[in-house]
Amino acid sequence: MEPRLKSTSSPEVTGAVQQLFKAVHAAGVDPLLLELVHLRASQINGCAPCTYAGVQSAKKQGETDDRLHSVVAWRETPFFTEPERAALALTEAATRIEDGQPGVTDEIWAAAAAHFDEKQLSAIVLHIALSGFFNRINRAIREQAGKTW
């Protein structure tokens, strides 16, 4: 399967996306947690290039194989902190908007708010949305894992 497009963005789009990433990373959220959020959203959306890139990026930042292999089943493992679990639950609830799930419930939001301030929560929610943005672009153009990053 070949990608449908060689490039999906113009310099203006690239610059705008870079500004969004800059805002996310300026909010004081652990970059490794952001990688876990991106990875989980990408797993849910079936985005092979983003899943691949998320694993590679997390490894470069020192993430362990045990944790990376367990993101898909994070609830059943001892590898994640309470703040990470809250962020992963928020990620799943915000990502699974079309498969009959209730979305971000008050309980999920409260659990995340217990660990993150408003600026951090805003960044996490934006990062979830950006992950979905890239997941959808990659699925539409048939981007292949490992070829872009």
FENURMO-V436779 format. One record per pair of residues at least 6 apart in sequence whose C-alpha atoms are under 7 Angstrom apart, sorted by the first residue. I is the first residue (numbers start at 1). J is the second residue. Records with the same first field share a line. If there is no record, write none. Layout:
I: J  J
//
This chain:
2: 142
3: 141  142  143  144
4: 141  142
5: 141
24: 123  126  127
27: 119  120  123
28: 120
29: 120
32: 58  61
33: 84
35: 54  58
37: 87  88  91  128
38: 54  128  131
39: 51  54  55
40: 71  72
41: 91  92  95  128  131  132
42: 50  51  131  135
43: 51
45: 135
47: 135  138  139
48: 144  145
49: 143  144  145  146
50: 135
52: 145  146
53: 149
55: 68
67: 79
70: 77
83: 115
86: 111  112
87: 112
89: 108
90: 104  108  109
91: 128
93: 103  104
94: 103  104
96: 103
97: 103
//
